[in-house]
Amino acid sequence: MSRLYDALRKVEEENREQVREPVREPAPGTSKTLVAQPRHVDQLLSAPVLAARFGSASRIVVSSDPRSPGSERFRLIRMAIRNACAGKLPKVMLITSPLPKDGKSTVALNLASSLAEAGKYKVLLIEGDLHRPSLLENLGLGAMPGIAEVLQESADPFSLIHKIDPLDFYLLPAGHAVEHPAEMFQGERFHGLLQSLRSCFDCIVIDCPPAFPLADVVALKAHADGVLLVARAGATPREAVAEAIGLFKPGQILGMVLNAEEEVNQIYANYYYRKDRAVPGTQRATARAERPWNANE
């Protein structure tokens, strides 16, 4: 009887030790997928703030010239996207164009800034064009690691996300140059990354490469809840636009932005915008470092 008692007591003590043992998360890079954890949001609260350095001629009009026709049109695009999604924002939205030099990166920067305006939405802009990344250059920032290091070297993505001031969105840069980005975007790690980021942001905007002649958009479209197509007025051939539309599922395209439509901008300017009249609170924002975003605000 005493042997049985001793054996039961030993088993009970071993069970207590197992309960006391803390749960250990896998080391970074050992898991094939990234699983969303509450600590990820805490990490974003302390994301470093980078001050964008752009001049008066900046194409980021939402911040540099908030009362301009271009800035107002991005607010209209923001409203149109919400209307197309039943009053909500798509969790993952691709911005692409049929051909190079249609202005899709400029649209991505301005739209991300417009969506994050007044702090209503928490927006992440991912530099998904790994062939010719231009977001950091447009923001006046130097090269830094980003999504390439996450997908190729298992870097912690939350340590590479920065808040951009005064544009109020978060940025995950492209990182170093890579070969065959489309294969990385098809991989399980990228899928896991997006799943993790979905729980941390209201909207993830991905600045994609042009639809032609690259395969990246074909790989990325499987992850998208919506697509915004950018074409240049008077320059992008209709055939190229039609082919780009054909790449996506019915209903996946939220709309098309006609870039460089000067006639529409001029009509708006003549009606509303007066440079000779100063309006309180509309002066150009000054780049500065802010404290991290606070969830309690």
N, C-alpha and C positions, 0 to 999 in steps of 0.2 A: 504493500500500500504506500509506503514511504517513497519507493522508487517512482511509482506513478505520480505521486504528488510533486516530487522533484522535477520530473519531466514536464508536467503541465506548467509549473512555475517558470521553468527555463523558456518554454515556448512563449509564455505571456511576457517575459522580460524582453525577448527578441522582438516581439510585436511592438512593444513600447518604443524600442530603439528605432524601429523603422518609421514609426509615426513622427518621432522627433527629428529624423533626418530631413534637412531642407530639400526642397525640389530645386534641382539644378537645370538651368536652360542649356541647350546645346551651344557649344562654342561657335562664334561667328564663322560662317562659311562651311560648317559641317552639315547643315540642313540643305536639302535640295530646294526647298521653298521657304519663303519668309512668312511667318505666321504673325498676324496682328496681335500685339500685346498692349495693355494699357500704358506701359512705360514708354511706348513709342510717342504717344501724345505728349508725355512729360518732356521727352527729349526735344520735341518741336517747340515747346514753350521757351526753351533756352537757346533756340537756333540763333547763330550769330547774325548780326545785322550788317549788310553791306550797303554803303551809300553809292547809289548810281550817280555817275558824273556825265551829264549830257548838257549840251549848250542850247542856246535859244533856237538853233536850227534843227533841233532834235525831231525825229519822226515819231517820238513818243508823245503825241499831242495831248493825251488825256491828262498828263501831269504838267508838261511844259506850257500848254496853252488850253486850259480847261474850258474856255468859252468859245473856242474855235469851231467852225463847221465840222471838221474832222472829229473832234472830241465828242460833239453832240451825236454824230452818226454812230459812234461806238456805243453810246448809251442806248440808241435805238436798236442796234444789233443785240445788245444785252437783253432788251425787252423782247425782241423777236425770238431769241433762243428760249427764254422762259415760256413764252406763249406756245412754242412748238413742243415743249416738254411738259405741258399741263401745269404751268406755274412754277416748275422746279428747274434746277440746273442739271444737265447730264453729269454723272459722276466722272466719266472719262470722255473727253472731247478732243478729236483730232482736228488740226488745222493744216490743210495741205492745198496744193495748187496743181493744175495740170502740168505746168512747165516751170522751169527755173525763172527767177526774176519777176514773178508775178506779185511779190510783196507779202507772202504769207507770214514771214517772220515778224515783219512790222505789225501786221494784223494781230498776231499772237501776243506780242508785247502789249499793245494797246488794249486788246480785249481782256487779257489777264488783269491789267491795271483797272479797267472799268468794272470788272466783276468784283474786284476786291475793294472798290471805292467805298469809303465811309466805314470800312471794317465789317460790312454786313456778311460777307462770305469769306471763308478761309480757302484761298486759291493757291494751287501749286502749278507752276509752269515747268514742264520738263522739256529740255532741249533734246528732242528726238532726232534732229537732223545731224547725224554723225559724219556725213560726207562734207558738208560745208556749214558748220555751226557759226552763227553770227550774233546770238543773243548777248553774250558777254561783251562783244565789241560795241554793240549798239548801246549797252548800258555803261560803257566807259570802264569796264572791269577787265583785269588781266585773266590769263588762263588759270584754271583750277580744276581739280578732279571732279568727277561726276558719275553719270550713269554707266559709262564704259568701265570704270573701276568697279562698280557694283556688280555688273554682269560678268566681267572677265576675271576679276581678282577677289570677289566676295567681300568687297569693302562694305562697311555699314552705311546704308543709304541715308540714315537719319543724321549721321555726322557730316554729310555732304550737302544737306539742304540749308539754304540761306534765305533770310528775309531781306527783300530789296526795299530800301527806303529812297525816295518817298512814295514808291509805287504800291507798297503794302501787300504785294503777293510774295509767295515763297518760290525759290528757284532751285531746281536740280540740274546743273549744267551737263554738257555733253561729256566732258572729260577728254582723255587722250584719243588720238586717232586709232581707228580699228579697221580691220578688213571684214567684209561681209556682215554688216550690222543686221541685215534682215534675218540671218540665222539666229542671232542673239535674241531678237524680238520674238522669235518663234519658240524660244526655249522656256522650260518650266520655271526657271529663276525669274524671268521677266514677268510671267504670269503671277507668281507669288509676290513679287514686288508690288505690282499694281493692287493686288488684293489687300496687302498690308496698308498701302497708302490710301485706299478707298475709305478706310475707317478713320482716317485722320483729317481728311479735307472734304469740303463741300463740293469742290470741282477740281479736276485735274485736267489741265490743258496741255496737249502734247504738240509741240511745233515739229511737224513731220517734214521729211524731204518732199520734193515734187513727186507727183504720181508717176511721171514718165521722165527718164527711162528706167527708174529704179524699182526694186522689188520690195522696198521697206514698207511702203503703205499697204501692200497686200498682206504683209505679216502683221502690221499694227491694227488693221481694221477689225480683226477678230476680238480685240480688247475694247473696242469703242462703243459707247452708248449713243454717240452722235458725231457727225462730221460737218465741218464748215469748209466749204470750198472757196478758194480765193482766185479770181481771174483779173487780169489787167484790161481795163477798158480800151478798146481800139487796138489791142495787141495780141491777146490770147485767141488763137483760132477757135471757131465754134466746134470744129471736129475734135480738137483736143479736150474741150470742156465736155463734150458728149462722151468721149472715151473714158474720161476720169469719172464721170457720173456712173458709167456702166461697171466700174470696179466694185461698187458698194451695193449692199442689199437694199431692197425697196424700203423707203422710210428712214434709212440710216442717215441720209444727208439732211441736215437741219436747214440749210440754205446756202446761198452763194453771195460772197462779198465782191462787188464790182469795184476794184481798186482804181485809184487815179481818175475818178469821174469828176473832172474839174467843173463841168457845166453845172452839175447839181450843187457842188460846193459853193459856186459863185452865186447862184440863186439864193441859197440859204444865207450867205454872207450879206448880200444886199438887203435882205429882210431883217436879219436879227443882229448880226455881229458888227459892233462898232469899236474899232481900235482906239478912237479918240475919247472914249468914255470909260473911265475907271469905275469898276464896281467893287465895293468892299468884299474882301474874302476871295477874290479871283486872281490875285497876283500869282506869279509863277512860284511853284513850290521850291523850296531850298533843300538840297540834299543834306541830310543830317542822320546821325545815328540815334535810333530810338531804343527804348527798353523793349525786351521781348514781349510778345503778345501774352495777355493774361486771360485765362479761361473764365475768370470770375467777372470780367468787365462786360 
